[in-house]
Every structure is written in C-alpha cells, then in structure tokens.
Amino acid sequence: MSAAPEVSAGRTGSLPPGPRSPAPVQALQRIWRYAQFSDGGHERYGDTFTVRLGGSPTAVLTRDRDVIRRLYTGDPLGKRHGNDLLRLFLGGQSVLMLEPPEHLTRRKMLLPPFHGERVQSYARLMERLTVAELDRLRPGEVVKVQPIAQALTLDVILQAVLGVEDVAVRRRLRHLFDALNTPLNSLGLFVPQLAHRARWNLLSRRAWQLKDELDAVLFAHIAATRADVLLAEREDILAMLVGARDEDGEGLSDEQLRDELITLIAAGHETTATATAWGVELLVHNPDVMARAREDDDFYMEALVKEILRIRSPIPITSARHMLEPFAIGRWTIPPDVAVLVDAYGVHHDPRTYPEPHAFRPERFLEDPPDGYSFLPFGGGAHRCLGASLALLEMKIVLREMLARVELAPASGALARPTPGGPTLAPRGGARVRVLGKRAPTHGETAAV
C-alpha cells in the first residue's frame, strides 16, 4: 500500500479515511496484490477504510467484527445485497440478485437439498470421482493440482447438482465453462464496461456467444428433467428444485432454474477447486501437518479444511451490502449509496482474533474455535453461501483420499503466491507438486466421511 495522502471524509463528511490513489490503481491492487492491499490499509487506517475499485462506486472495506455482526444480523431484510456486478453472468433471477422479501422466499425453496443427510448422500460420488482422478497420477511426474481440482469439482456439480447422465452433455458443459473462465471475463466482474453486451464491444462478443450456448444447453436439460418419468427417484439437486414449491404452491420457472443453476455452478466450481488446490499446496509445504492429517482423525480434518479456508480464502471479499439508510461505523455514518464490503481476508488475518495469522496451524480450530463473525469464507447472514456444507464435504473427501493414496512433494521451495485465477485468488502456477509414489489406503477402499 503506497503512502498516498488520505482520502477526505467524503461528500457527506462521514466516510473514513483511505488511500487517494486513482480508482484504476486501487482496482489493480485489489485484483493482483490483495494481501498487501488489505494488510497495508488496515495497518494505516484501522479496521475500516474507504476504497475506490474502478468499475464499482466508492466503498468502505471493513474487518470490524461488530460491524460485520450488525450487517449479518438485525433485520436481514432491511439491507440490500451488493452483488450487482454478478448480474450480467448469473442473471436477474438468481437468489444472489433478489431483494427482500423475494430473496427469503427463494432461499427457503433452495435450502433443503443442501443440508443434513442430503449432502452426505453425495459423498460416495465424490469419493469415486476423486479416486478416478488420483489413479491417473504417475510416480515421478510433476502435476498442477488446480486444473485437476477444477475438473473434479465440475464433475461433482454436473452429476450431483444438475443430474447430467448424458456424457456428451457433460462434455459440452465442461467445454463451455472452461471457455468462459478467462482473465478478461474475470476482469469484467470488476469493470462491468468490459462485459457490457453491445455491438460495439468486441471484447465481450465471444463471451456472450458462449453464454448463449450455455443457456441453450441448460434450458434443454431443464426441459428434459421436467419430462423425466423417473424424476421422483432422482437425487440430484435440480430434480429437487423442479419439485420445490413456495408457500403459495408456485414452482420455479425455467428462467429462474437456469439462473440458479449457473449460480450454483459458478459458486461451487471455481471456489472449491481453488480451496482444494491451496490445501494441497499448503500440505506439501507443511509435512508435520500432513503427517497428522494422515492419522484420519475426522475432527482434525475438519479443522484442517477450515484453516485452509482461513489462511487462503479463495474469495477475499465475501459480502457486500448497500444500506437502505445511513449506517454508523464508529464516528462515521456511511451513506446509502456507498457499499460496505466485508474483508474476509482482513478478518482471517487479524492477529487479535488469530494469533500468528500467517502460520498454517489447523489446531487453532480445535483449541479455540472462532465465532461466526470471525470465519467468513462463505459470507454470512441471510446471504451465506447455500453450498457451504457441500463444499466442506468435498474438500474433506478430496484431501483425505489424496493423503491416503499418493505421496506428494512440493515442486518448488517456496509456497506459491496468490494470483487471480478466474474470480478467485489461486496458487500461482496452479499448485505444482511432484508425485513420489502411490500409497495403499489404510482405512478401507475409500476414505470414511
């Protein structure tokens, strides 16, 4: 963070100070050097400071746990979401785009498939797909974990979420999502002008062609699902969403289902893959942690996954809110047109909450587990990620099977640096590891969940 003059108190005299570097510069810092952007800002300005991030308006970035608690509690229907930058890709009918009370109604319809025994029912599928990926590894080769994890998480989504049995349709969907996952499209999330659909915008033309193809495939799959005579016997999430009804007995339209499917894929694919890649990267550089994780203690594995998500959150800003009325933060009063951004990275690296925040130590989640306002990889409040349980389960299974079946070593001497990878901060180089050999699982044919 440069030592630029502080920003003034703002138009209304109520904004906290922040860097005065130009908005495009701050946007690039936020994308390419988020750790330094957050750490430097909090060190100079405190828990809350004003930022300007290019395509988005002036915002306030905070790691203040009391502020976060007030954002996530109180009346969740009295706050607007801050997800408008995602509207172009996800669509206006996604649960992330809805305003209260429509958001709460939709969330109640979507929630049942993501809890309890329903989530656990996908464990065997995750195990089978993970073992198949690991069986392809050969001793002596150096591999990138990130693309392997991406292929694996997408396969889980295509089968567990969409229920796509047709191999050709799965192949087509994989191609479309891979083609859409480009640096330019990711930059469009932060600078919407780059993604605007218009004849003059040649930069976005190919992306919109791919999006139209994706919509066509999804609409065809939704129609086939509705017509499936065995729909009641299916266990995939789409089948359950087709049958979901609100309090008035109304179901979801094809357009609503399409937007929800894209949201589930986008939210559960790249983020889970990136977190898994970080998990492998961290484990091979911390052999003591890897050795303890191999003891197959489920409590430790749970702590391990949470520590990975803490120290290397794939999404550093996990929530954004626009207040419907002025919002007090300390001596400042944030006006409604200024977004309040929750700095999950800043929370996760605050030494007051996590001593030695840059140390990879899963034990911290066994010794003194943090509260819900100190662990934020899935956001919180009324907009907390619906697929959090599914993502945690998948990470546990993938990492446990990897520990049980292969011996890995780092391909470089230093831990990879975070770098933009799609919408996430991924390990630079894709988390390169060396395969030393295969292991025979000691806890059964597949890992217990």
C-alpha positions as CSV (number, residue, x, y, z in Angstrom):
1,M,0.0,0.0,0.0
2,S,1.6,3.3,-1.0
3,A,1.9,6.2,1.4
4,A,-0.5,8.4,-0.6
5,P,-2.4,11.2,1.1
6,E,-5.5,10.2,2.9
7,V,-8.9,10.5,1.2
8,S,-11.1,13.2,2.7
9,A,-14.1,12.4,4.9
10,G,-16.2,12.2,1.8
11,R,-19.1,14.1,0.2
12,T,-21.2,14.0,3.4
13,G,-18.3,14.3,5.8
14,S,-18.9,10.8,7.0
15,L,-16.6,8.4,5.2
16,P,-13.5,7.0,6.9
17,P,-10.1,7.9,5.5
18,G,-8.5,5.8,2.8
19,P,-5.8,5.9,0.1
20,R,-6.1,8.6,-2.5
21,S,-4.5,6.6,-5.3
22,P,-6.7,6.6,-8.5
23,A,-9.5,4.1,-8.7
24,P,-7.9,2.1,-11.5
25,V,-4.7,1.7,-9.4
26,Q,-6.7,0.6,-6.4
27,A,-8.7,-1.9,-8.6
28,L,-5.5,-3.4,-9.8
29,Q,-4.1,-3.6,-6.3
30,R,-7.3,-5.3,-5.2
31,I,-7.0,-7.9,-8.0
32,W,-3.3,-8.6,-8.1
33,R,-2.0,-7.9,-4.6
34,Y,-4.9,-8.2,-2.3
35,A,-3.0,-9.3,0.8
36,Q,-0.8,-6.2,0.6
37,F,-3.9,-4.0,-0.2
38,S,-5.7,-5.3,2.8
39,D,-2.8,-5.5,5.3
40,G,-1.5,-2.1,4.4
41,G,-4.8,-0.4,4.5
42,H,-5.7,-1.8,7.9
43,E,-2.3,-1.0,9.3
44,R,-2.5,2.6,8.3
45,Y,-6.2,3.4,8.6
46,G,-7.6,0.9,11.1
47,D,-10.3,-1.7,10.8
48,T,-12.4,0.3,8.3
49,F,-11.3,2.4,5.4
50,T,-12.6,3.9,2.2
51,V,-11.7,2.4,-1.2
52,R,-12.3,3.1,-4.8
53,L,-12.2,0.0,-7.0
54,G,-12.6,1.0,-10.6
55,G,-15.9,-0.2,-12.0
56,S,-17.6,-0.1,-8.7
57,P,-18.5,3.1,-6.8
58,T,-16.9,4.3,-3.7
59,A,-17.0,1.6,-1.0
60,V,-15.9,1.0,2.6
61,L,-13.8,-2.0,3.4
62,T,-14.1,-3.4,6.9
63,R,-12.8,-6.2,9.1
64,D,-14.5,-4.8,12.2
65,R,-16.4,-7.8,13.7
66,D,-19.0,-5.7,15.4
67,V,-19.8,-4.0,12.1
68,I,-19.9,-7.5,10.4
69,R,-22.3,-8.7,13.2
70,R,-24.6,-5.8,12.6
71,L,-24.5,-6.4,8.8
72,Y,-25.4,-10.1,9.2
73,T,-27.9,-9.8,12.0
74,G,-30.6,-7.3,13.0
75,D,-33.2,-7.3,10.2
76,P,-31.6,-9.1,7.3
77,L,-34.5,-7.9,5.1
78,G,-33.6,-4.3,5.7
79,K,-30.3,-4.4,3.9
80,R,-29.7,-4.6,0.1
81,H,-27.2,-7.1,-1.3
82,G,-24.2,-5.8,-3.2
83,N,-24.0,-8.4,-5.9
84,D,-25.0,-6.3,-8.9
85,L,-21.6,-6.8,-10.6
86,L,-22.6,-10.5,-11.0
87,R,-25.9,-9.8,-12.6
88,L,-24.6,-10.0,-16.2
89,F,-23.4,-13.6,-15.8
90,L,-25.8,-15.0,-13.2
91,G,-29.0,-13.4,-14.4
92,G,-31.5,-11.3,-12.6
93,Q,-33.5,-14.3,-11.2
94,S,-30.6,-15.7,-9.2
95,V,-31.1,-15.9,-5.4
96,L,-28.0,-13.6,-5.2
97,M,-29.8,-10.9,-7.1
98,L,-33.1,-10.9,-5.4
99,E,-34.2,-8.2,-2.9
100,P,-36.2,-8.9,0.2
101,P,-38.7,-10.4,0.7
102,E,-38.3,-12.3,-2.6
103,H,-34.8,-13.4,-1.5
104,L,-36.0,-15.1,1.7
105,T,-38.8,-16.9,-0.2
106,R,-36.4,-18.2,-2.8
107,R,-33.8,-19.2,-0.2
108,K,-36.4,-21.3,1.7
109,M,-37.1,-23.2,-1.6
110,L,-33.4,-23.8,-2.3
111,L,-32.2,-24.7,1.2
112,P,-33.5,-28.3,1.7
113,P,-31.1,-30.1,-0.8
114,F,-28.0,-28.5,0.9
115,H,-28.5,-29.8,4.4
116,G,-28.1,-32.9,6.6
117,E,-28.4,-36.4,5.1
118,R,-29.0,-35.0,1.6
119,V,-25.5,-33.5,1.4
120,Q,-24.0,-36.7,2.9
121,S,-25.6,-38.7,0.1
122,Y,-23.2,-37.2,-2.4
123,A,-20.1,-38.5,-0.5
124,R,-19.8,-41.7,-2.5
125,L,-20.0,-39.9,-5.8
126,M,-17.2,-37.5,-4.6
127,E,-15.1,-40.4,-3.4
128,R,-15.5,-42.3,-6.7
129,L,-14.6,-39.3,-8.9
130,T,-11.7,-38.4,-6.6
131,V,-10.2,-41.9,-6.7
132,A,-10.5,-41.9,-10.5
133,E,-8.5,-38.7,-10.8
134,L,-5.8,-39.9,-8.4
135,D,-5.5,-43.2,-10.3
136,R,-4.3,-41.2,-13.3
137,L,-1.3,-39.8,-11.5
138,R,2.0,-41.4,-12.2
139,P,5.1,-41.5,-9.9
140,G,7.8,-39.1,-11.0
141,E,5.6,-36.6,-12.8
142,V,5.0,-33.0,-11.8
143,V,1.4,-32.0,-12.0
144,K,-0.7,-28.9,-11.4
145,V,-3.4,-29.5,-8.8
146,Q,-5.6,-26.6,-9.8
147,P,-6.8,-28.0,-13.2
148,I,-7.3,-31.4,-11.7
149,A,-9.4,-29.9,-8.9
150,Q,-11.4,-27.9,-11.4
151,A,-12.2,-30.9,-13.4
152,L,-13.2,-32.8,-10.3
153,T,-15.4,-30.2,-8.7
154,L,-17.1,-29.5,-12.1
155,D,-17.9,-33.2,-12.5
156,V,-19.4,-33.3,-9.0
157,I,-21.6,-30.4,-9.8
158,L,-22.7,-31.8,-13.2
159,Q,-23.7,-35.0,-11.6
160,A,-24.8,-34.1,-8.1
161,V,-26.3,-30.7,-8.8
162,L,-27.5,-31.0,-12.4
163,G,-28.0,-34.7,-12.6
164,V,-26.5,-34.9,-16.1
165,E,-26.2,-38.6,-17.1
166,D,-25.5,-38.0,-20.8
167,V,-21.7,-38.0,-21.2
168,A,-21.9,-35.8,-24.3
169,V,-23.9,-33.1,-22.4
170,R,-21.4,-33.2,-19.6
171,R,-18.6,-32.8,-22.1
172,R,-20.3,-29.9,-23.7
173,L,-20.9,-28.1,-20.4
174,R,-17.3,-28.6,-19.4
175,H,-16.2,-27.0,-22.6
176,L,-18.4,-24.0,-22.2
177,F,-17.4,-23.3,-18.6
178,D,-13.7,-23.7,-19.4
179,A,-14.1,-21.4,-22.3
180,L,-15.9,-18.8,-20.2
181,N,-13.3,-18.9,-17.5
182,T,-10.8,-16.4,-19.0
183,P,-8.9,-13.5,-17.4
184,L,-10.9,-10.9,-19.5
185,N,-14.2,-12.3,-18.3
186,S,-13.0,-12.3,-14.7
187,L,-11.9,-8.7,-15.1
188,G,-15.4,-7.9,-16.3
189,L,-16.7,-8.7,-12.8
190,F,-14.8,-5.7,-11.5
191,V,-15.0,-3.4,-14.6
192,P,-18.5,-4.1,-16.0
193,Q,-17.9,-1.9,-19.0
194,L,-15.7,-4.7,-20.4
195,A,-18.5,-7.2,-20.2
196,H,-21.3,-5.0,-21.5
197,R,-23.3,-6.6,-24.2
198,A,-23.3,-4.3,-27.2
199,R,-22.4,-4.5,-30.9
200,W,-19.5,-2.0,-30.4
201,N,-18.0,-4.1,-27.6
202,L,-15.8,-6.6,-29.5
203,L,-14.1,-7.7,-26.3
204,S,-17.2,-9.3,-24.9
205,R,-18.7,-10.7,-28.2
206,R,-17.2,-14.2,-27.8
207,A,-18.2,-14.4,-24.1
208,W,-21.8,-13.6,-24.9
209,Q,-21.8,-16.2,-27.7
210,L,-20.7,-18.8,-25.2
211,K,-23.2,-17.6,-22.6
212,D,-26.0,-18.0,-25.2
213,E,-24.8,-21.6,-25.9
214,L,-24.7,-22.3,-22.2
215,D,-28.2,-21.1,-21.8
216,A,-29.5,-23.3,-24.6
217,V,-27.9,-26.4,-23.1
218,L,-29.2,-25.6,-19.7
219,F,-32.8,-24.9,-20.9
220,A,-32.7,-28.2,-22.9
221,H,-31.6,-30.1,-19.8
222,I,-34.2,-28.4,-17.6
223,A,-36.9,-29.4,-20.1
224,A,-35.6,-33.0,-20.2
225,T,-35.6,-33.0,-16.4
226,R,-39.2,-31.8,-16.1
227,A,-40.3,-34.6,-18.6
228,D,-38.3,-37.3,-16.9
229,V,-40.7,-40.1,-15.8
230,L,-38.3,-41.1,-13.1
231,L,-37.9,-37.6,-11.7
232,A,-39.3,-38.6,-8.3
233,E,-36.5,-41.2,-7.9
234,R,-33.6,-38.8,-8.8
235,E,-31.4,-37.5,-6.0
236,D,-29.7,-34.6,-7.8
237,I,-30.4,-31.0,-6.7
238,L,-32.0,-29.9,-10.0
239,A,-34.6,-32.7,-9.6
240,M,-35.5,-31.4,-6.2
241,L,-35.6,-27.8,-7.3
242,V,-38.0,-28.7,-10.1
243,G,-40.4,-30.1,-7.5
244,A,-39.8,-27.2,-5.0
245,R,-42.8,-25.0,-4.2
246,D,-43.2,-21.8,-2.3
247,E,-45.8,-21.0,0.3
248,D,-48.3,-20.3,-2.4
249,G,-47.7,-23.6,-4.2
250,E,-45.7,-21.9,-7.0
251,G,-42.7,-23.6,-8.5
252,L,-39.6,-22.1,-10.3
253,S,-39.8,-21.1,-13.9
254,D,-37.3,-22.3,-16.5
255,E,-35.5,-18.9,-16.4
256,Q,-35.3,-19.0,-12.6
257,L,-34.0,-22.5,-12.6
258,R,-31.4,-21.5,-15.3
259,D,-30.2,-18.6,-13.2
260,E,-30.0,-20.7,-10.0
261,L,-28.0,-23.5,-11.8
262,I,-25.5,-21.0,-13.2
263,T,-25.2,-19.5,-9.7
264,L,-24.6,-23.0,-8.1
265,I,-22.0,-23.9,-10.7
266,A,-20.2,-20.6,-10.5
267,A,-20.2,-20.5,-6.7
268,G,-19.3,-24.2,-6.2
269,H,-16.9,-24.9,-9.0
270,E,-14.0,-22.5,-9.1
271,T,-14.1,-21.6,-5.4
272,T,-14.0,-25.2,-4.2
273,A,-11.4,-26.1,-6.7
274,T,-9.2,-23.2,-5.7
275,A,-9.5,-24.0,-2.0
276,T,-8.6,-27.7,-2.7
277,A,-5.6,-26.6,-4.7
278,W,-4.5,-24.4,-1.8
279,G,-5.0,-27.3,0.6
280,V,-2.6,-29.5,-1.4
281,E,-0.1,-26.6,-1.7
282,L,-0.1,-25.9,2.0
283,L,0.1,-29.6,3.0
284,V,3.2,-30.4,0.9
285,H,4.9,-27.4,2.3
286,N,4.0,-28.4,5.9
287,P,4.9,-32.0,6.3
288,D,4.1,-32.1,10.0
289,V,0.5,-31.0,9.3
290,M,0.3,-33.6,6.5
291,A,1.5,-36.4,8.8
292,R,-1.0,-35.6,11.4
293,A,-3.8,-35.3,8.9
294,R,-3.0,-38.9,7.7
295,E,-4.0,-40.2,11.2
296,D,-7.5,-39.9,9.8
297,D,-8.9,-38.0,12.8
298,D,-12.2,-36.5,11.5
299,F,-12.1,-33.6,14.0
300,Y,-8.6,-32.7,12.8
301,M,-9.6,-33.0,9.1
302,E,-12.5,-30.6,9.8
303,A,-10.0,-28.2,11.4
304,L,-7.6,-28.6,8.5
305,V,-10.2,-27.6,5.9
306,K,-11.2,-24.6,7.9
307,E,-7.6,-23.5,8.4
308,I,-7.1,-23.7,4.6
309,L,-10.1,-21.6,4.0
310,R,-8.9,-19.1,6.7
311,I,-5.4,-18.6,5.5
312,R,-6.1,-18.7,1.8
313,S,-9.7,-17.7,1.3
314,P,-10.4,-18.1,-2.5
315,I,-12.7,-15.0,-2.3
316,P,-11.1,-12.3,-0.2
317,I,-14.2,-10.1,-0.1
318,T,-17.1,-12.3,0.8
319,S,-20.0,-9.9,1.3
320,A,-21.2,-6.5,0.1
321,R,-24.1,-4.5,1.4
322,H,-25.9,-1.4,0.4
323,M,-27.8,0.0,3.3
324,L,-31.3,1.4,2.9
325,E,-30.5,4.1,5.4
326,P,-27.3,5.7,6.8
327,F,-25.2,3.1,8.6
328,A,-23.0,4.1,11.6
329,I,-19.4,2.7,11.8
330,G,-17.6,4.3,14.7
331,R,-17.6,8.1,14.3
332,W,-18.6,7.8,10.6
333,T,-22.0,7.5,9.1
334,I,-21.9,5.6,5.8
335,P,-24.5,7.0,3.3
336,P,-26.8,4.5,1.4
337,D,-25.1,4.9,-1.9
338,V,-21.7,3.6,-0.5
339,A,-21.3,-0.2,-0.4
340,V,-19.9,-1.8,2.8
341,L,-17.6,-4.6,1.9
342,V,-16.7,-7.4,4.3
343,D,-12.9,-8.0,4.1
344,A,-12.8,-11.8,4.9
345,Y,-9.1,-11.8,4.3
346,G,-8.6,-9.0,6.8
347,V,-10.8,-10.8,9.4
348,H,-8.9,-14.0,8.8
349,H,-5.5,-12.3,9.2
350,D,-6.3,-10.1,12.2
351,P,-3.8,-11.1,14.9
352,R,-6.3,-10.1,17.6
353,T,-8.5,-13.0,16.5
354,Y,-5.9,-15.4,15.0
355,P,-2.5,-15.1,16.7
356,E,0.3,-15.6,14.2
357,P,-2.2,-15.2,11.4
358,H,0.2,-16.2,8.7
359,A,1.1,-19.5,10.3
360,F,-0.7,-22.6,8.9
361,R,-1.9,-24.2,12.1
362,P,-5.2,-26.3,12.0
363,E,-5.0,-26.8,15.7
364,R,-6.4,-23.3,16.3
365,F,-9.8,-24.6,15.2
366,L,-9.6,-27.3,17.8
367,E,-8.3,-25.2,20.7
368,D,-10.5,-22.1,20.4
369,P,-12.9,-22.2,17.5
370,P,-13.9,-18.7,16.2
371,D,-17.4,-17.4,16.2
372,G,-19.5,-16.8,13.1
373,Y,-18.2,-13.3,12.6
374,S,-14.5,-14.4,12.6
375,F,-14.7,-17.2,9.9
376,L,-16.2,-15.9,6.7
377,P,-15.2,-18.0,3.6
378,F,-18.9,-18.4,2.8
379,G,-20.1,-15.0,3.8
380,G,-22.8,-14.8,6.4
381,G,-26.3,-13.8,7.4
382,A,-29.2,-14.1,5.0
383,H,-26.8,-14.4,2.0
384,R,-24.5,-17.1,3.4
385,C,-23.5,-19.5,0.7
386,L,-26.1,-22.2,0.3
387,G,-23.5,-24.8,-0.8
388,A,-21.1,-24.3,2.2
389,S,-21.8,-27.8,3.6
390,L,-21.3,-29.4,0.2
391,A,-18.0,-27.5,-0.3
392,L,-16.7,-28.5,3.1
393,L,-17.6,-32.2,2.5
394,E,-16.0,-32.2,-0.9
395,M,-12.7,-30.7,0.4
396,K,-12.6,-33.2,3.2
397,I,-13.1,-36.1,0.9
398,V,-10.6,-35.0,-1.8
399,L,-7.8,-34.1,0.7
400,R,-8.4,-37.3,2.7
401,E,-8.2,-39.5,-0.4
402,M,-5.2,-37.7,-1.6
403,L,-3.4,-38.2,1.7
404,A,-4.4,-41.9,1.7
405,R,-3.5,-42.8,-1.9
406,V,-0.5,-40.7,-3.1
407,E,2.8,-39.4,-1.8
408,L,3.4,-35.8,-2.9
409,A,6.2,-33.3,-2.5
410,P,6.4,-29.6,-3.4
411,A,7.8,-28.9,-6.9
412,S,9.3,-25.6,-5.7
413,G,11.0,-24.5,-2.5
414,A,8.5,-21.7,-1.6
415,L,4.8,-21.6,-1.1
416,A,3.0,-20.3,-4.1
417,R,1.8,-16.7,-4.1
418,P,-1.8,-15.9,-4.6
419,T,-2.7,-14.8,-8.1
420,P,-6.0,-14.0,-9.8
421,G,-7.5,-17.3,-11.2
422,G,-10.9,-16.6,-12.6
423,P,-12.9,-14.9,-9.8
424,T,-10.6,-16.4,-7.1
425,L,-7.1,-15.9,-5.7
426,A,-5.4,-19.1,-6.7
427,P,-1.9,-20.5,-6.1
428,R,0.5,-19.1,-8.7
429,G,1.5,-21.9,-11.2
430,G,-1.6,-24.0,-10.3
431,A,-0.1,-25.6,-7.2
432,R,2.6,-27.7,-8.8
433,V,3.5,-30.9,-6.9
434,R,5.7,-33.9,-7.6
435,V,4.2,-37.3,-7.4
436,L,6.6,-39.5,-5.4
437,G,4.5,-42.7,-5.4
438,K,1.3,-44.4,-4.6
439,R,0.0,-45.4,-1.2
440,A,-2.3,-48.2,-0.2
441,P,-5.3,-46.8,1.8
442,T,-5.3,-48.0,5.4
443,H,-8.9,-47.1,6.2
444,G,-10.8,-49.1,3.7
445,E,-11.2,-49.0,-0.1
446,T,-12.4,-45.3,0.2
447,A,-12.0,-42.8,2.9
448,A,-14.6,-42.7,5.6
449,V,-16.6,-39.4,5.8
